[in-house]
Amino acid sequence: MRWSRHLATIGFATCLAMSGMVGPLHASEQDPLERINRVTYRFNEKADEWVLRPVAVTYDRYTPTPMRQGIGNFFSNLREPRYFVNNVLQGKPDRALIDLGRFVLNSTFGFLGVFDLATHWAGWSQSDEDFGQTLGYWGLPQGWYVVVPLYGGTTIRDGVGAIADWQLNLIETVDDEALEWGLLALDVVDIRAGFLDADQTLKTVYDPYSFVRDAYFQRRLAKVYDGNPPTPKLEAPDNGDVLPPWESD
């Protein structure tokens, strides 16, 4: 039953990704829902201020550093299958083999990924690929920017990618529902604790919403092109199109 639901979700994600909802956009049209997005952004901001951030601060303050590192390594290791699959889909077999090797080594000798032997012993760096990047790699435009309640900012393309990536979330294979939700909550808190240092930066900018949105666009563009986005051709009209990596110079 679980796998049939997964297949149906992947099918829905693929259809949505290929639909006209994610066509090429002008830069000024990337955030047509800005007024709604700003309301949702403020809601998320308050939810973070009242609930998530205090929990993350407590977690960061009272959890020993080696334990936090082990927890972070554990959840990072669970994401390796996602990196592997998306590197395969992007036609990067060498990188995919490293992802597979990292997962096998850390899951066995690294005690389920608590110790990152693949990085510190084998010298295999971790990649960070997701299905949203894969869609971008093959030329699918990112679509509108959307702020999702209790989730944050994303685009239509990356939202579709997140749905597909969820099917590779190993936590979902846990049969005990209480344990599954506990692991998901711990993962969220651990990730939030890693961004505590960035809170002060947001307090110094004039418009945090625009800052977060623009940083998101820049970060995702860099990820699609593995850190080497193409230089914009200023002489051409800006129609929102970006060449996929395999067609760029």
N, C-alpha and C positions, 0 to 999 in steps of 0.2 A: 504493500500500500504506500509506504513512504517513497519507494523508488518511482512508482507511477506518478505521484504528486510532483516529484522532482522533474521527471520528463515533461510533464504538462507545463511546469513553470518555465523550463528551458524553451519549450515551443512558443509560449507566450512572449518570452523575452526576445526571441529571434524575430517573431512577426512584428513586434513593436519597434525593434531596431531598424528593420527594413522599411518601415512605414514612412509616410510623408511627414510625420511629426518631428523628424530629426533632419530636415533638409538644411541646406546651406543658409547661414544667417549673416547679416551685416553685424558689425561690432555693436552698433547701437541697438540691435534687436536681440542681443544675447540675454538680456534681462527684462523682457516685457512685463514680467510679473513682479517688478520691483516693489510696488506698494504692498502687495500681499506678502512678498518675501520678507520685507522689513518687519512686518507685524510678527511673522513666524520667527524671525531672527530674534526679536525682543523676547518672545515667549521662551525660546530655547536658552537665551541668555539668563533669564530669571530662573529657569529650571536648573541650569548649571550652577548659578549663584547660590540657590537655596538647598540643592540636593547633591549634585554630582561633585562639584568642587570641594565642599567640606569633607565628603567621604574620601576623595582623592588626596586631600591634604593630610587627613588622619592616616591614611594608608602609607603615604610617603614618609610621614614623620615617625611612625612607630614600627614600620616593617624594616628589619635589618637590610642593609644594602645587598649583601650576597643573596638573601632570600628574594628580594625584588628582582635582581638580575636573573635568578633561576626561574621565577614566574614569567618574566618577560621572554626568556629563551624558550620556555615551554610553549607559550602561545604562538611565538614566532615560528617555531618548528611545525605547528599545526597548519600554518599557511603555506608551507613548502609545496604540497600537492597542487595548490592553486597556481603558484609560480611555474611549476613544471608544465601543467596543462597549457597555460597561456603562452609560454615560450615555444611549446610545440606548435600551437595555432599560429604563432607569428613566424614560424620557420626558422627558429633559432635552436637547432639540435644540440649544439655544444653547451649553450647555457642551460637547456633543459636537463642534460645529463648531470650537470653540476647540481642543479636543484634536487634531482633524484638521489644523487650521492649524498648530499647534505642531509636529506630526510632519513635515509637509511642509517647513516653513521650516527647522527644525533639521536635517533629514536632507539638505537640499540646501545652502543657504548656511551652515549650521552644521557642515558637514563630518561628516556621519553622526551629528550630535548632540553632537559634542565641545564645541561652543560653543552655549550656550543663548540664542540670539538671540531666541527667542520671549518669554522672560521679560525680558531686559535691553534689548531693542531695541523689540519690539512691545508689551510690557506685558501679555502673555497669561500669566496664572498657571496653574500646573499643577494638575490635579485629582488625585485618588487614589481611583479607583473599582475595585472588583473584584466578581466574581460573588457572593461571599458577601454583600457589601453589597446587591447587587441582589436576592438572595433575601430579605434582611431588609427591604428597601424594600417588597417586595410581601407582607410579613406572615409570612414563614416563621420560626418560632422558631429560636433558635440551637442548641438541643440540648445534649448533654453536652459537658463540657470534656474534652479528650483531649490528653495530652502524647505526641507522636510521636518515636520515637528519631531523633536527628540532625536533627530539624526544629524541634521546640519545641511550645508550647501552641497549641491551636486548638479549635474546636468542630466538631460534626458538620456543621453548615451551612457553616461556613467551609472545612472540609476538602473538602467537595463543590465549593465555589466555587473552591478552589485547583486541583482537577483540571480544571475547565472553563477556568480562566484559563490553564492550561498550554498549551492548544491555541492561544493567541494569543501564545505566547512565540516571538519571531522568531529567537532563538538556535537553536531546534530546526529551523529551515529550513536551517541550515548543513549542507552535504553532507559536509564533512570532519569525521569523528567526533572526532579528536584536537583540532581547533580548537574544536568545539562544547563539549567537556568543559573545555577550557582557559578558554573564555569564561565558562562557568558557574562554574568555580572562582574566577575573578577577580571575578565579580559578588558571590559569597558573601563573599569576603575584603573587598571594598570596603564592603559593607553592614556587616559585623562591625566594621570599623575605625571606622565612623560611630557605633558605640555604645560605644566604649571609655570615654568619659567617664561612662557610666552604671554602670560596674562598681563604682565606689566607693560609689554609692548602695545597691546590693544588699548591700554589706558592712556597712552601718549598720542594716539592718532586722532585726527579730527572726526573722521567718519569710519568707525570700526566695521560697519557693514560693507562699505565699498572696499575697504582694505582687505577684508577676508575674501570677498568675492574675486577681486582682481588677483590676489595671491593664489587663489584656487585655480583660476584660468592659466596663470603662468606655470604653476607647478604641474598641472596636468599636461600642458603642451610639452614641457620638458620631459615628462615621463614617457609620453608617446614616442618621442624621438630619442629616447635614451640619453637625455641631457644635451642633445645637439639639435635644437629646433632650427628649421630653415630661416634664413634671413628674409624678412618681408621684401617683396619687390614693389618699391614705392611708385614705380612708373605705371604699374598696372592698377586698374580700379579695384577697390577693396570690396569684394563680394562675399567675404566670409569664408571662402574656400581655402583649405590648406591641403597641400599635396601629402599623400601618405608617404611614410619613410622610404618605401621602396621605389618611389617616383621622384623623390627630392634629389637635389644635386649633392 
